[in-house]
Structures are given as C-alpha cells and as structure tokens.
Amino acid sequence: MSINYETQVQEELKKQNMNIFAQSFSTDGKYLATGNNFGIVAIYHMSGALSSSANENSFKPIFKFKVFDGAVYTMVSTDSVLICAGWGDIKAYKWTDILQKEPKVVWLLRVPHLDNLGGNETNAMVLNPKDQTLYSGGGDGIVYSWDLESGTNSRSYTGHKDYIQALSLFHSSDQLASAAEDGSVRIWDTRTPGQAVALMEPFKNEECSQASNKRWLGCVQVSPSDDWLVCGGGPSLALWHLRSLAPTTLFDAPQCHAYSAHFNEDTVISAGSTPHVYHWNLSGSLKNQVPCSSTTIYNIEIHQGNGTSKVMCASGSSSQVDVYTNFGYRAFSLDFS
C-alpha cells in the first residue's frame, strides 16, 4: 500500500513540475508527439481527439516512451521517422514502430561534445524537405548541417557566442536564420560553411530593447515571402525587414518574453512567459489574446492540414497541451499524464 502511495506521490510531483518543450505533428497530421523535461515522448491520436465522438480517453496519450535521461527540447517529423533531440545524440524512431508501441532507435547523429558552452545540448532543429538536410543548433553555439542519407555532419556554421535557441529556413533561397542567447540573429548561406552573411542584434536597437537589459533571443521565424523575419526574447518581439535589416514593427505584449512565434497568413502568432497566445496584425496591433493552461508557453506547433482545417497546439509549463481548431479559442486540452 505504501509503495503504491509513494508512486502516486512521485507521479503527482512529476506532473506538477512538468515542462513540455517540444511538439511535432506526423506529416499527415493524424498524430502529435510531445516531449517533456523528463525525456519522455507522448503520442496522441489527433484524428480521434478532433472527432465528434471524442471522449475523455481521446485526450490522453496512446503511448509514451523514454528517449533521454534529460529533457527533449526539439522534435521534427518526416514521412517515416520522428527525430528527437535534447541532451545527448539526435535520435530517430520510425513512426510505424512507435504506433506499434515498439520504438527503437533506427539511426542517431552524434553531436560533438564541446564543454565550453553546454556540451552537446540540442535546442533547435529544422528539416529542409527539398533535400532532406537536417539543421541543428544548441549549447555550443554552432549550427550543424546533417546529411540524413549518410548520417554525417556535412557542414558547420560558426559565429554565435552562446546557446542557439531557434532556427528557421528561408522558403525560396538557400538561407537559414538562427537566434541565440548572445542576442543575435544570424543569416547563413547554407551552401557555404563559415561566417554568417547577415547579422541582426535586437538588444542594440533602442525600440526593441526598451527597458529590458536582457539580450537573449528565444524565437525566430522567416515569413513565407522571405522578405520579413520575426524574432524576440529578452528584447521585444519585432518584425524585421530583411533587405534593410531593420525592425519595422513591435509586438508589445507587456511582461511577455517570447519563446515561440509563427507567421499565419496575415497574422503573427506568438507566446512566451505569460499564459496567453497572442495574435498580431502585421501593423503591430493586437487582434486576439487567447488564454492557455500553462503559465509559460515554450512551443506553438501548427499543422497546416491537407485540405482540412488547421490545428494549433500550445505547450509549456504544465502537463496540458492546449489545442485550437478555431485559433481564437481553446477547443480542448491534451493531458500528458
């Protein structure tokens, strides 16, 4: 009896101290993977959760499995595999194995161990679907380019002086944006290893820095047109013009340091250190402020759908993942526990 009680207490404490840092939809949108600070990945059947016949069990994981001893910070899906990264090597699991509840590592990428800036912690990944090149960044301040066919590090991009927290690919050019805790956004020509081709430092801009003396950046996203970029963190979330490398619009959410931002049609959607998801006009005016279960939001994931409605999920400092079908309000919450 006491063992069961202790187990229940431990599970409750774990639930209370849970942070869900990472999310990734399967490419068909039928499943959602989420990763937490205990190194556990939970899989949800989104088709079931979104159906008219959904019940309480539809909002619980269909399967959970351990990936790391430390946190899962970022995940990316391909048609065949779920790629997970955090503290340790980057690991890939076949979706078919996961759905059969028999997950096993089918390949891994060994991240260099550099002790000067946090070792081999990977905080961000992005996949180029055109050539299946994976880009990763983390504790050593280096962006790595991985050839998934050979499993080798094909190129490295150096210049950041602190943890890389976010990556975003350009849509019609061979460029990549990275944002780091050194306060800089760097633009890289992915065809050429070496130094960045452009640099933005929002903390040095008077409007962006405002009263904050914090330089770190938590998010970066390039617009579909490749003309604009949104980034923020310690400095205010802002829209930057990529030709002039200058900010044009501030998205002023008081007390909110941004951890996630996305372009969605004519809107910027952002979230961070407050319990809300913000919807902004590109002019900077606030369209909507939607409540969330978590007091801090670390990740927003949007599945565009294949002829179906878009779905947005927000995760953060709780065991709940909020799901939005109409982005203006929360439809329901998934429960990690």
C-alpha positions as CSV (number, residue, x, y, z in Angstrom):
1,M,0.0,0.0,0.0
2,S,2.8,2.4,1.0
3,I,4.7,1.6,-2.3
4,N,1.6,2.5,-4.3
5,Y,1.1,5.7,-2.3
6,E,4.7,6.7,-2.8
7,T,4.4,6.0,-6.5
8,Q,1.3,8.1,-6.7
9,V,3.0,11.0,-4.9
10,Q,6.0,10.8,-7.2
11,E,3.8,10.8,-10.3
12,E,1.9,13.8,-8.9
13,L,5.1,15.7,-8.2
14,K,6.4,14.9,-11.6
15,K,3.1,16.2,-13.1
16,Q,3.3,19.4,-11.1
17,N,6.9,20.0,-12.2
18,M,6.4,19.1,-15.9
19,N,7.5,21.3,-18.8
20,I,6.6,20.3,-22.3
21,F,9.3,21.9,-24.6
22,A,8.8,20.1,-27.9
23,Q,5.9,19.1,-30.2
24,S,5.8,17.6,-33.7
25,F,2.9,16.5,-35.9
26,S,3.2,13.5,-38.1
27,T,3.3,14.7,-41.7
28,D,-0.3,13.5,-42.2
29,G,-1.5,15.3,-39.1
30,K,-3.0,12.2,-37.6
31,Y,-0.6,12.1,-34.6
32,L,1.1,14.6,-32.3
33,A,4.3,13.8,-30.5
34,T,5.2,15.9,-27.4
35,G,8.4,15.8,-25.4
36,N,9.0,16.9,-21.8
37,N,11.7,17.8,-19.3
38,F,11.9,14.2,-18.1
39,G,13.0,12.9,-21.5
40,I,9.6,11.2,-22.2
41,V,7.8,11.4,-25.5
42,A,4.0,11.1,-25.5
43,I,2.0,10.3,-28.7
44,Y,-1.6,11.4,-29.2
45,H,-4.1,10.3,-31.8
46,M,-5.2,13.7,-33.1
47,S,-7.8,12.3,-35.5
48,G,-9.6,10.7,-32.6
49,A,-9.2,13.8,-30.3
50,L,-10.7,16.0,-33.0
51,S,-13.5,13.7,-34.0
52,S,-17.1,14.4,-32.9
53,S,-17.2,11.1,-31.0
54,A,-14.1,12.0,-28.8
55,N,-14.3,11.2,-25.1
56,E,-12.1,11.7,-22.1
57,N,-9.7,8.9,-23.2
58,S,-9.3,10.6,-26.6
59,F,-7.3,13.4,-24.9
60,K,-4.7,11.0,-23.3
61,P,-1.6,9.6,-24.9
62,I,-1.9,6.4,-26.8
63,F,1.7,5.6,-26.0
64,K,4.7,7.1,-24.1
65,F,8.3,6.1,-24.2
66,K,11.7,7.3,-22.8
67,V,14.1,9.0,-25.1
68,F,16.7,10.8,-23.0
69,D,17.7,11.0,-19.3
70,G,17.4,14.7,-19.7
71,A,14.9,16.9,-21.5
72,V,13.5,16.6,-25.0
73,Y,13.9,20.1,-26.4
74,T,13.0,19.8,-30.0
75,M,11.5,17.3,-32.5
76,V,11.0,17.1,-36.2
77,S,8.9,14.6,-38.3
78,T,9.4,13.2,-41.7
79,D,7.0,10.8,-43.5
80,S,8.8,7.9,-42.0
81,V,10.6,8.9,-38.7
82,L,10.2,11.1,-35.7
83,I,13.5,12.9,-34.9
84,C,14.2,13.8,-31.2
85,A,16.9,16.0,-29.7
86,G,17.8,17.3,-26.3
87,W,20.7,16.3,-24.1
88,G,22.6,13.7,-26.0
89,D,22.7,12.4,-29.5
90,I,19.9,13.2,-32.0
91,K,17.8,10.1,-32.3
92,A,15.3,8.9,-34.9
93,Y,12.4,6.5,-34.4
94,K,10.2,5.0,-37.2
95,W,6.6,6.1,-36.9
96,T,5.5,2.6,-37.7
97,D,7.4,1.2,-34.7
98,I,6.1,3.9,-32.4
99,L,2.5,3.2,-33.4
100,Q,3.1,-0.5,-32.8
101,K,4.4,0.5,-29.3
102,E,7.8,-0.9,-30.1
103,P,10.0,2.2,-30.5
104,K,13.7,1.7,-31.2
105,V,16.4,4.0,-32.4
106,V,16.8,3.4,-36.2
107,W,19.7,5.9,-36.5
108,L,21.4,8.6,-34.5
109,L,23.6,11.6,-35.1
110,R,26.5,12.1,-32.7
111,V,26.6,15.8,-31.7
112,P,30.1,17.0,-30.8
113,H,30.8,17.4,-27.1
114,L,32.1,20.9,-26.5
115,D,32.3,21.7,-22.8
116,N,32.9,25.5,-23.2
117,L,29.2,26.2,-23.9
118,G,27.0,23.5,-22.5
119,G,28.2,20.4,-24.3
120,N,26.0,18.6,-26.7
121,E,22.6,20.0,-25.8
122,T,20.5,20.5,-28.9
123,N,17.7,23.1,-28.6
124,A,16.5,23.6,-32.1
125,M,16.2,21.6,-35.4
126,V,14.7,22.3,-38.8
127,L,14.4,20.0,-41.8
128,N,14.8,21.1,-45.4
129,P,12.2,18.9,-47.2
130,K,13.8,19.5,-50.6
131,D,17.0,17.7,-49.9
132,Q,16.3,16.0,-46.5
133,T,19.1,18.1,-44.9
134,L,18.6,18.5,-41.1
135,Y,20.0,21.6,-39.3
136,S,20.5,21.6,-35.6
137,G,21.8,24.1,-33.0
138,G,22.4,24.1,-29.3
139,G,24.7,24.6,-26.4
140,D,28.0,25.0,-28.3
141,G,26.7,27.9,-30.5
142,I,27.3,26.1,-33.7
143,V,24.7,25.3,-36.4
144,Y,25.2,21.8,-37.8
145,S,24.1,20.6,-41.2
146,W,23.4,16.8,-41.3
147,D,23.1,14.6,-44.4
148,L,20.5,12.2,-43.3
149,E,21.3,9.7,-46.0
150,S,24.9,9.2,-44.7
151,G,24.3,10.3,-41.1
152,T,27.3,12.7,-41.3
153,N,27.8,16.3,-40.3
154,S,28.3,17.8,-43.8
155,R,28.8,21.5,-42.8
156,S,29.1,23.7,-39.7
157,Y,28.3,27.4,-39.3
158,T,30.1,29.3,-36.6
159,G,29.7,32.7,-35.1
160,H,27.3,32.6,-32.2
161,K,28.8,33.1,-28.7
162,D,26.1,31.4,-26.7
163,Y,23.3,28.8,-26.9
164,I,21.3,28.7,-30.1
165,Q,17.6,28.6,-29.3
166,A,15.8,28.7,-32.6
167,L,16.3,28.0,-36.4
168,S,14.2,28.9,-39.4
169,L,14.7,28.1,-43.1
170,F,14.1,30.6,-45.9
171,H,11.4,29.3,-48.3
172,S,12.9,30.2,-51.8
173,S,16.6,30.6,-51.1
174,D,19.4,28.5,-49.6
175,Q,19.5,30.5,-46.4
176,L,18.9,29.8,-42.7
177,A,18.2,32.1,-39.8
178,S,19.4,31.3,-36.3
179,A,18.7,33.0,-33.0
180,A,20.8,32.7,-29.8
181,E,21.3,33.8,-26.3
182,D,24.1,36.0,-27.4
183,G,21.4,38.4,-28.6
184,S,22.0,37.9,-32.3
185,V,20.1,36.6,-35.3
186,R,22.5,35.4,-38.0
187,I,21.6,34.6,-41.6
188,W,23.6,31.8,-43.2
189,D,24.1,30.7,-46.8
190,T,23.7,27.0,-46.3
191,R,25.7,26.2,-49.5
192,T,28.8,27.8,-47.9
193,P,30.2,26.9,-44.4
194,G,31.7,29.6,-42.3
195,Q,30.6,33.0,-41.2
196,A,27.1,34.5,-41.4
197,V,26.1,36.6,-44.4
198,A,24.0,39.0,-42.3
199,L,23.6,39.9,-38.6
200,M,20.9,41.5,-36.5
201,E,21.2,42.4,-32.8
202,P,17.8,43.5,-31.4
203,F,19.2,44.3,-28.0
204,K,21.3,47.1,-29.6
205,N,18.1,48.6,-31.1
206,E,16.6,51.2,-28.7
207,E,13.0,50.4,-29.6
208,C,13.4,46.7,-29.3
209,S,15.4,46.7,-26.1
210,Q,13.1,49.2,-24.3
211,A,13.6,48.9,-20.6
212,S,14.9,45.3,-20.8
213,N,18.6,44.7,-20.3
214,K,18.2,41.1,-21.4
215,R,19.8,40.3,-24.8
216,W,18.8,36.6,-25.2
217,L,16.6,35.5,-28.1
218,G,14.1,32.7,-27.8
219,C,12.5,32.5,-31.3
220,V,13.0,33.4,-34.9
221,Q,10.7,32.8,-38.0
222,V,11.1,33.8,-41.6
223,S,8.0,34.9,-43.5
224,P,6.7,32.8,-46.5
225,S,7.8,35.6,-48.8
226,D,11.3,35.6,-47.4
227,D,11.0,39.5,-47.0
228,W,10.4,39.5,-43.3
229,L,11.6,37.9,-40.1
230,V,10.1,38.0,-36.6
231,C,12.3,37.4,-33.5
232,G,12.2,38.2,-29.8
233,G,13.0,37.0,-26.3
234,G,14.6,39.5,-23.9
235,P,14.1,42.3,-26.4
236,S,10.6,42.9,-27.6
237,L,9.1,40.6,-30.3
238,A,9.6,42.6,-33.6
239,L,9.1,42.3,-37.3
240,W,12.3,42.9,-39.2
241,H,12.7,43.8,-42.9
242,L,15.3,41.5,-44.3
243,R,16.6,43.8,-47.1
244,S,17.3,46.7,-44.7
245,L,18.0,44.5,-41.7
246,A,15.9,47.0,-39.6
247,P,12.8,46.5,-37.3
248,T,9.6,48.0,-38.7
249,T,7.0,46.8,-36.1
250,L,7.0,46.0,-32.4
251,F,4.5,43.5,-31.0
252,D,4.1,44.8,-27.5
253,A,2.9,42.2,-25.0
254,P,3.8,43.5,-21.5
255,Q,5.8,41.2,-19.3
256,C,5.9,38.6,-22.1
257,H,9.3,37.3,-23.3
258,A,8.7,35.4,-26.5
259,Y,9.7,31.7,-26.8
260,S,7.7,30.9,-30.0
261,A,6.4,32.9,-33.0
262,H,4.8,31.9,-36.3
263,F,3.6,33.7,-39.4
264,N,0.0,32.6,-40.2
265,E,-1.5,34.2,-43.3
266,D,-1.7,37.9,-42.4
267,T,-1.0,37.4,-38.7
268,V,1.9,36.8,-36.4
269,I,1.1,34.3,-33.6
270,S,3.4,34.4,-30.5
271,A,3.6,33.1,-27.0
272,G,6.1,33.1,-24.1
273,S,6.3,33.9,-20.4
274,T,2.6,34.7,-19.9
275,P,-0.4,32.3,-20.1
276,H,-1.6,33.5,-23.4
277,V,-1.2,33.0,-27.2
278,Y,-1.2,36.4,-28.9
279,H,-2.5,37.1,-32.5
280,W,-1.0,40.2,-34.1
281,N,-1.7,42.2,-37.2
282,L,1.4,42.9,-39.2
283,S,0.9,46.6,-38.2
284,G,1.6,45.7,-34.6
285,S,-2.0,45.9,-33.3
286,L,-3.2,43.0,-31.1
287,K,-6.1,41.0,-32.8
288,N,-6.6,38.5,-30.0
289,Q,-5.2,37.3,-26.7
290,V,-6.2,33.6,-26.0
291,P,-5.8,32.0,-22.5
292,C,-3.7,28.9,-22.1
293,S,-3.4,26.2,-19.4
294,S,0.4,26.8,-18.9
295,T,1.7,30.0,-17.2
296,T,4.6,29.9,-19.7
297,I,4.4,28.7,-23.3
298,Y,7.5,27.2,-24.8
299,N,6.2,25.9,-28.1
300,I,3.5,26.6,-30.6
301,E,3.0,24.0,-33.3
302,I,0.7,24.5,-36.3
303,H,-0.4,21.8,-38.7
304,Q,-1.5,23.3,-42.0
305,G,-3.6,20.3,-43.0
306,N,-4.1,18.6,-46.4
307,G,-7.4,20.1,-47.4
308,T,-8.6,20.1,-43.8
309,S,-8.7,22.7,-41.1
310,K,-5.5,24.0,-39.5
311,V,-4.8,22.8,-35.9
312,M,-2.6,24.7,-33.5
313,C,-1.2,23.3,-30.2
314,A,0.5,25.2,-27.4
315,S,2.7,23.5,-24.7
316,G,4.6,24.8,-21.8
317,S,5.0,24.7,-18.0
318,S,2.3,22.2,-17.3
319,S,1.2,18.7,-18.3
320,Q,-1.6,20.1,-20.5
321,V,-1.2,20.7,-24.3
322,D,-3.9,23.2,-25.5
323,V,-5.5,22.5,-28.9
324,Y,-7.0,25.2,-31.0
325,T,-9.1,24.4,-34.1
326,N,-10.5,27.9,-34.4
327,F,-7.4,29.8,-33.4
328,G,-9.5,32.3,-31.5
329,Y,-10.3,30.0,-28.6
330,R,-9.1,26.8,-27.0
331,A,-11.1,23.7,-28.1
332,F,-9.7,21.2,-25.6
333,S,-6.5,20.2,-23.8
334,L,-4.5,17.0,-24.1
335,D,-3.2,15.5,-20.9
336,F,0.4,14.2,-20.8
337,S,-0.1,12.3,-17.5
